[in-house]
């Protein structure tokens, strides 16, 4: 037994190498679904396979990996999720299709649920989960080194884990931009309670694939985030965004126009759910192409977009500019303070109200107004007041109706106070009114004691 144990230990590397060689080729029975998919020149997002792809002939332990198909202008590629293994399809003219392994990946299990896409001659993937935390890194398959290289970007964006027909990102048909409506940040290595081990950020990002630069477009609206998180399945990536499936209908998130539309047709919804439950399918230019891996049946269905009606909701919105508003408020406070300081300084330099009044307009009142003011001043200096009869007599309206008398008195007294306030810059009225001691229904009038000396100089 010891001898056989030693022999087994010595030959373990050989068995591992032999196993690795057996993983270099994956085959399947030829189907027009895959040959047609390989002929389509881009514009199709990666096709996830629901469940295990039992129809693929490969080593037993590879069957545990999730399968993705990626159509590109260079051909159809097969990617084994969380492993980094990538294969390209070859049609050798017989009854089989061959997927030949291209990579020599050593490090894996760090990209579980990553978002795989094609852009301008490159196969790339964003994010994924592995080693107890998610990441927001961009990786590119290097055909020369046959490894996945990290591509530097201006920031790290954690794309939601893609699994079970749920995609958290979308790439446009030309591969120019990748849209991420929210982030899913996971760190299972943290103790719950001290920090959140998982949380979502509703910041809306877009990756410019040529420059490898992330741009924050805004914040995903509450309504859009609720729809994304509550959707039963992400049915298909469209030419302009994502179709999100519910039992009550289908939502379409148009990322290019930032609009949401809805189709409530129950028959249409049931057809889509029935297709996706057991088949491989994808959307391309208004059609759905489906493949049943059990029966090898290949079919297509028209995807009619006429029944989609625009809602009033937006996918994302610009955040409130708190920083700009803060700077603006600070600037207003500074400017207001400077103006207040200048006004106070100017006010201190002005002469007294009485001097201003005398110098600026020594006689601003008419003859009738001067006569009334003289009467009021004389009475006030003697500790008396003038009643409405006295004022009516001076104003020459004693024979007018009571209503006319009241209006004329009110207009004249208001004019006196306004003129005096304008000349002297005072806020207190020149002519004051008090209730009559004999009949509280009527007012009597006098000159404000603080302004009697100023009024004397103005009446000279």
VMD Tcl script that draws the C-alpha trace (Angstrom):
set ca {
  {0.00 0.00 0.00}
  {2.85 2.38 0.75}
  {4.37 1.64 -2.65}
  {1.11 2.38 -4.48}
  {0.59 5.56 -2.42}
  {4.04 6.82 -3.43}
  {3.39 5.99 -7.09}
  {0.02 7.82 -6.94}
  {1.61 10.93 -5.44}
  {4.36 10.94 -8.08}
  {1.88 10.64 -10.94}
  {-0.62 13.28 -9.68}
  {0.98 16.07 -11.78}
  {0.71 13.85 -14.84}
  {-2.98 13.25 -14.26}
  {-3.56 16.99 -13.84}
  {-1.70 17.74 -17.07}
  {-3.67 15.07 -18.89}
  {-6.91 16.53 -17.52}
  {-5.83 19.97 -18.75}
  {-5.21 18.59 -22.26}
  {-8.70 17.06 -22.26}
  {-10.14 20.54 -21.67}
  {-8.70 21.95 -24.88}
  {-11.70 20.92 -27.00}
  {-15.47 21.06 -26.54}
  {-17.82 19.62 -29.15}
  {-21.54 19.50 -29.82}
  {-23.85 18.17 -32.45}
  {-24.10 20.65 -35.33}
  {-27.09 23.00 -35.23}
  {-28.03 25.84 -37.55}
  {-28.72 27.95 -34.46}
  {-24.98 28.17 -33.72}
  {-23.82 28.52 -37.34}
  {-26.32 31.35 -37.89}
  {-25.27 32.99 -34.64}
  {-21.62 32.88 -35.76}
  {-22.50 34.62 -39.05}
  {-24.15 37.64 -37.38}
  {-21.60 40.44 -37.34}
  {-21.96 41.81 -33.84}
  {-24.78 43.79 -32.27}
  {-25.70 40.89 -29.97}
  {-24.84 40.82 -26.29}
  {-23.38 37.71 -24.69}
  {-25.86 34.85 -24.56}
  {-26.15 33.22 -21.16}
  {-27.14 29.57 -20.92}
  {-29.69 28.79 -18.23}
  {-28.68 25.72 -16.24}
  {-26.08 23.19 -17.35}
  {-25.33 22.79 -21.05}
  {-25.63 19.00 -21.10}
  {-25.48 18.84 -24.90}
  {-21.85 19.99 -24.83}
  {-19.29 17.17 -24.94}
  {-16.55 18.12 -22.49}
  {-14.80 16.88 -19.38}
  {-17.16 16.21 -16.44}
  {-15.79 18.86 -14.12}
  {-16.21 21.59 -16.76}
  {-19.96 20.91 -16.83}
  {-20.20 22.69 -13.48}
  {-19.22 26.00 -15.06}
  {-21.87 28.37 -16.48}
  {-21.70 28.82 -20.25}
  {-21.84 32.04 -22.26}
  {-21.79 32.49 -26.02}
  {-20.33 35.69 -27.46}
  {-20.90 36.40 -31.18}
  {-18.27 38.70 -32.72}
  {-17.12 39.63 -36.25}
  {-14.18 37.25 -35.64}
  {-16.50 34.32 -34.94}
  {-18.52 32.72 -32.14}
  {-16.79 32.35 -28.78}
  {-17.71 30.18 -25.80}
  {-16.80 31.42 -22.33}
  {-16.91 29.33 -19.18}
  {-17.96 31.62 -16.38}
  {-15.75 32.09 -13.29}
  {-12.92 30.19 -14.99}
  {-11.57 32.61 -17.59}
  {-11.57 29.79 -20.17}
  {-12.49 30.93 -23.66}
  {-13.05 28.86 -26.82}
  {-13.65 29.73 -30.47}
  {-16.04 27.75 -32.66}
  {-14.81 25.91 -35.74}
  {-17.02 24.29 -38.40}
  {-14.91 21.51 -39.94}
  {-17.60 20.32 -42.32}
  {-18.70 17.20 -40.45}
  {-21.60 16.56 -38.08}
  {-19.98 18.33 -35.13}
  {-19.11 21.86 -34.16}
  {-15.79 22.29 -32.37}
  {-14.92 24.86 -29.72}
  {-11.15 25.08 -29.45}
  {-9.63 26.51 -26.30}
  {-7.59 29.68 -26.83}
  {-6.47 30.73 -23.35}
  {-3.95 29.51 -20.81}
  {-5.68 31.02 -17.80}
  {-4.08 30.22 -14.46}
  {-5.98 32.46 -12.05}
  {-9.74 32.03 -11.92}
  {-12.74 32.07 -9.55}
  {-12.46 35.86 -9.28}
  {-14.93 36.73 -12.07}
  {-18.14 34.95 -11.04}
  {-21.09 36.70 -12.69}
  {-18.90 39.13 -14.68}
  {-20.31 41.06 -17.64}
  {-18.79 39.74 -20.88}
  {-18.87 41.85 -24.07}
  {-17.12 42.59 -27.37}
  {-15.81 46.00 -28.41}
  {-13.70 47.05 -31.39}
  {-11.80 43.82 -31.85}
  {-11.45 43.06 -28.13}
  {-13.14 40.57 -25.80}
  {-13.60 42.21 -22.41}
  {-15.34 41.59 -19.12}
  {-16.21 43.87 -16.22}
  {-16.47 43.06 -12.54}
  {-17.50 39.81 -10.99}
  {-17.35 38.18 -7.59}
  {-14.59 36.05 -6.14}
  {-12.50 35.54 -3.02}
  {-15.30 36.93 -0.78}
  {-15.74 40.27 -2.53}
  {-16.86 41.89 -5.76}
  {-14.63 43.98 -7.98}
  {-15.12 46.74 -10.53}
  {-12.12 45.96 -12.73}
  {-12.03 45.81 -16.53}
  {-10.22 42.80 -18.06}
  {-9.24 42.11 -21.66}
  {-8.38 38.80 -23.27}
  {-4.84 39.03 -24.65}
  {-4.57 36.71 -27.70}
  {-0.75 36.90 -27.67}
  {-0.21 35.90 -24.05}
  {-3.47 33.90 -23.98}
  {-4.25 35.42 -20.58}
  {-6.66 38.03 -19.23}
  {-5.01 41.42 -18.63}
  {-6.22 44.15 -16.31}
  {-7.10 47.33 -18.26}
  {-6.55 50.55 -16.29}
  {-9.63 52.79 -15.95}
  {-10.24 56.06 -14.13}
  {-12.31 54.37 -11.42}
  {-13.75 51.05 -10.25}
  {-17.43 50.39 -11.03}
  {-19.06 47.31 -9.49}
  {-21.42 45.89 -12.11}
  {-24.31 43.85 -10.63}
  {-23.67 40.12 -10.84}
  {-25.04 38.68 -14.10}
  {-26.82 35.34 -13.57}
  {-30.07 33.53 -14.37}
  {-31.06 35.85 -17.21}
  {-30.44 38.93 -15.09}
  {-28.01 41.41 -16.59}
  {-26.90 44.49 -14.72}
  {-25.27 46.25 -17.67}
  {-25.82 46.92 -21.37}
  {-23.41 47.53 -24.26}
  {-24.56 49.37 -27.38}
  {-24.49 47.50 -30.74}
  {-21.31 49.28 -31.87}
  {-19.48 48.48 -28.65}
  {-18.75 52.16 -27.99}
  {-20.29 52.42 -24.52}
  {-21.29 50.20 -21.61}
  {-24.16 51.44 -19.42}
  {-24.40 50.45 -15.73}
  {-27.63 51.67 -14.03}
  {-26.51 50.86 -10.50}
  {-23.65 49.27 -8.55}
  {-23.77 46.15 -6.41}
  {-20.85 46.21 -3.99}
  {-20.22 43.02 -2.01}
  {-17.59 42.32 0.63}
  {-18.39 39.12 2.51}
  {-15.11 39.39 4.39}
  {-16.47 42.17 6.58}
  {-18.24 41.50 9.87}
  {-21.87 42.53 9.61}
  {-22.70 45.41 11.91}
  {-19.40 47.27 11.72}
  {-19.77 47.94 7.99}
  {-22.24 46.80 5.39}
  {-21.04 43.63 3.69}
  {-23.33 44.36 0.74}
  {-25.00 47.53 -0.52}
  {-26.23 49.10 -3.72}
  {-25.32 52.47 -5.16}
  {-27.78 54.09 -7.58}
  {-25.14 56.12 -9.38}
  {-25.58 55.70 -13.15}
  {-22.28 55.15 -15.03}
  {-21.24 54.86 -18.67}
  {-17.93 53.42 -19.87}
  {-16.35 54.88 -23.01}
  {-14.71 51.71 -24.34}
  {-12.04 53.29 -26.55}
  {-10.64 55.60 -23.89}
  {-11.54 53.20 -21.01}
  {-13.03 56.09 -19.05}
  {-16.04 55.89 -16.73}
  {-18.45 58.84 -16.78}
  {-21.10 59.42 -14.12}
  {-24.26 60.42 -16.00}
  {-26.43 60.94 -12.93}
  {-28.47 58.98 -10.42}
  {-30.94 56.21 -11.24}
  {-34.47 57.33 -10.36}
  {-36.34 55.56 -7.56}
  {-38.92 54.23 -10.02}
  {-36.32 52.81 -12.42}
  {-34.32 51.21 -9.60}
  {-37.48 49.64 -8.21}
  {-38.31 48.13 -11.63}
  {-34.79 46.77 -12.16}
  {-34.58 45.15 -8.75}
  {-38.13 43.73 -8.84}
  {-38.07 42.34 -12.38}
  {-38.59 38.59 -12.65}
  {-36.04 38.30 -15.44}
  {-34.05 40.37 -17.85}
  {-35.50 39.08 -21.07}
  {-33.20 40.47 -23.72}
  {-30.71 43.21 -24.43}
  {-32.23 45.33 -27.21}
  {-30.68 47.65 -29.77}
  {-31.11 50.53 -27.32}
  {-31.22 49.04 -23.83}
  {-32.76 46.23 -21.80}
  {-36.14 44.51 -21.80}
  {-37.22 43.73 -18.22}
  {-39.81 41.01 -17.68}
  {-42.70 40.86 -15.23}
  {-45.73 38.61 -15.16}
  {-47.83 41.76 -15.70}
  {-45.88 43.04 -18.70}
  {-42.54 43.97 -20.26}
  {-40.63 47.17 -19.56}
  {-38.11 48.57 -22.01}
  {-35.28 50.69 -20.64}
  {-33.99 52.83 -23.53}
  {-30.59 53.98 -22.27}
  {-29.87 56.08 -25.37}
  {-32.94 58.32 -24.93}
  {-33.27 57.88 -21.13}
  {-36.90 56.72 -21.48}
  {-39.01 53.85 -20.12}
  {-41.83 52.18 -22.06}
  {-44.21 49.37 -21.13}
  {-46.09 46.56 -22.94}
  {-48.92 44.98 -20.86}
  {-49.87 42.28 -23.46}
  {-50.28 39.06 -21.35}
  {-50.00 36.74 -24.36}
  {-46.71 38.31 -25.38}
  {-45.37 38.00 -21.83}
  {-46.33 34.32 -21.58}
  {-44.67 33.54 -24.91}
  {-41.41 35.12 -23.75}
  {-41.47 33.36 -20.39}
  {-42.19 30.03 -22.07}
  {-39.24 30.44 -24.44}
  {-36.76 31.52 -21.80}
  {-37.63 28.80 -19.31}
  {-36.06 25.98 -21.34}
  {-34.25 27.39 -24.36}
  {-31.26 29.43 -25.49}
  {-32.47 32.61 -27.13}
  {-31.37 36.08 -28.13}
  {-32.79 39.25 -29.63}
  {-31.55 40.66 -32.94}
  {-33.13 43.39 -35.07}
  {-36.72 42.82 -34.02}
  {-36.61 39.01 -33.89}
  {-36.09 36.41 -31.16}
  {-34.10 33.33 -32.12}
  {-34.50 30.29 -29.86}
  {-32.79 26.92 -29.55}
  {-34.15 23.98 -27.55}
  {-31.11 22.02 -26.29}
  {-33.23 18.93 -25.58}
  {-34.95 18.55 -28.97}
  {-32.42 20.58 -31.00}
  {-35.34 22.55 -32.41}
  {-34.41 25.97 -33.86}
  {-37.16 28.58 -34.14}
  {-37.73 32.34 -34.34}
  {-40.47 34.77 -33.27}
  {-41.25 38.34 -34.26}
  {-40.68 40.78 -31.39}
  {-43.26 43.50 -32.07}
  {-42.37 46.81 -30.40}
  {-45.51 48.70 -31.54}
  {-47.41 47.88 -28.35}
  {-44.81 49.50 -26.11}
  {-46.12 52.79 -24.70}
  {-43.86 55.46 -23.24}
  {-44.26 56.19 -19.54}
  {-43.52 59.51 -17.87}
  {-40.62 58.00 -15.92}
  {-36.91 58.51 -16.60}
  {-34.13 55.99 -16.05}
  {-31.66 58.45 -14.56}
  {-31.57 62.10 -13.58}
  {-28.90 64.66 -12.90}
  {-28.14 64.90 -9.17}
  {-28.84 68.14 -7.34}
  {-25.67 70.29 -7.61}
  {-25.05 70.65 -3.89}
  {-21.46 71.82 -4.38}
  {-22.40 74.45 -6.97}
  {-25.33 75.58 -4.84}
  {-23.03 75.86 -1.83}
  {-20.53 77.97 -3.74}
  {-23.39 80.12 -5.09}
  {-24.82 80.66 -1.62}
  {-21.37 81.51 -0.27}
  {-20.87 84.02 -3.09}
  {-24.26 85.62 -2.35}
  {-23.38 85.91 1.34}
  {-20.04 87.54 0.51}
  {-21.57 89.98 -2.00}
  {-24.42 90.77 0.38}
  {-21.96 91.42 3.18}
  {-19.89 93.76 1.00}
  {-22.99 95.68 -0.10}
  {-24.23 95.96 3.49}
  {-20.82 97.22 4.62}
  {-20.72 99.77 1.79}
  {-24.26 100.96 2.55}
  {-23.51 101.32 6.27}
  {-20.30 103.21 5.49}
  {-22.15 105.53 3.13}
  {-24.93 106.09 5.65}
  {-22.41 107.11 8.32}
  {-20.94 109.68 5.91}
  {-24.33 111.34 5.25}
  {-25.32 114.48 7.25}
  {-28.15 114.40 9.79}
  {-31.72 114.03 8.45}
  {-32.63 117.59 9.40}
  {-29.66 119.09 7.51}
  {-30.38 116.92 4.50}
  {-34.01 118.01 4.49}
  {-33.22 121.71 4.76}
  {-30.42 121.63 2.16}
  {-32.13 119.37 -0.34}
  {-35.62 120.86 -0.35}
  {-36.27 123.64 2.20}
  {-39.83 124.29 0.99}
  {-41.23 121.02 -0.48}
  {-44.83 121.74 0.58}
  {-47.60 123.63 -1.21}
  {-49.19 126.76 0.29}
  {-52.23 124.82 1.55}
  {-49.94 122.16 3.06}
  {-47.82 124.85 4.71}
  {-50.92 126.41 6.20}
  {-52.04 123.07 7.65}
  {-48.58 122.33 8.99}
  {-48.38 125.76 10.62}
  {-51.73 125.10 12.36}
  {-50.63 121.67 13.56}
  {-47.22 122.95 14.69}
  {-48.75 125.85 16.63}
  {-51.25 123.57 18.36}
  {-48.59 120.91 19.12}
  {-46.20 123.40 20.73}
  {-49.08 124.54 22.98}
  {-49.87 120.97 23.99}
  {-53.02 120.85 21.89}
  {-54.30 118.98 18.86}
  {-56.25 119.93 15.75}
  {-59.62 118.29 15.16}
  {-61.14 117.41 11.81}
  {-63.18 120.67 11.80}
  {-60.01 122.76 12.06}
  {-58.35 120.74 9.26}
  {-61.43 120.96 7.01}
  {-61.47 124.73 7.41}
  {-57.78 125.14 6.50}
  {-58.13 122.83 3.50}
  {-61.28 124.66 2.31}
  {-63.51 121.59 2.35}
  {-65.82 122.39 5.23}
  {-68.82 122.59 2.87}
  {-68.07 119.28 1.14}
  {-69.74 115.95 1.90}
  {-68.34 113.88 4.84}
  {-67.02 111.26 2.46}
  {-65.18 113.82 0.33}
  {-63.79 115.52 3.46}
  {-62.42 112.23 4.76}
  {-60.74 111.40 1.43}
  {-59.11 114.84 1.04}
  {-57.82 114.82 4.64}
  {-56.35 111.34 4.23}
  {-54.65 112.22 0.92}
  {-53.15 115.47 2.23}
  {-51.83 113.96 5.47}
  {-50.33 110.98 3.57}
  {-48.67 113.42 1.14}
  {-47.19 115.43 4.04}
  {-45.70 112.32 5.65}
  {-44.32 110.99 2.32}
  {-42.65 114.29 1.40}
  {-41.12 114.69 4.84}
  {-39.85 111.08 4.81}
  {-38.33 111.55 1.36}
  {-36.52 114.76 2.36}
  {-35.27 113.67 5.78}
  {-34.95 109.87 5.20}
  {-36.93 109.26 8.37}
  {-39.23 106.30 8.92}
  {-41.48 107.89 11.57}
  {-44.51 109.94 10.35}
  {-44.42 113.72 10.63}
  {-48.17 114.09 11.31}
  {-49.49 111.79 14.01}
  {-53.09 110.95 14.92}
  {-54.67 110.23 18.31}
  {-58.21 109.36 19.42}
  {-60.33 112.32 20.53}
  {-60.88 112.46 24.28}
  {-64.44 113.66 23.75}
  {-65.52 111.22 21.04}
  {-63.45 108.09 20.48}
  {-64.93 107.68 17.01}
  {-62.83 110.57 15.67}
  {-59.12 111.33 15.39}
  {-57.22 114.48 16.22}
  {-53.84 115.41 14.77}
  {-50.48 116.84 15.95}
  {-46.85 117.13 14.82}
  {-44.33 114.46 15.94}
  {-42.32 116.06 18.77}
  {-39.02 114.72 17.34}
  {-39.46 116.66 14.07}
  {-40.86 120.05 15.25}
  {-37.54 121.89 15.04}
  {-36.85 120.48 11.57}
  {-40.34 121.48 10.42}
  {-39.80 125.07 11.67}
  {-36.71 125.42 9.51}
  {-38.57 124.02 6.51}
  {-41.50 126.44 6.97}
  {-39.36 129.58 7.27}
}
mol new
graphics top color blue
foreach p $ca { graphics top sphere $p radius 0.5 }
foreach p [lrange $ca 0 end-1] q [lrange $ca 1 end] { graphics top cylinder $p $q radius 0.2 }
display resetview
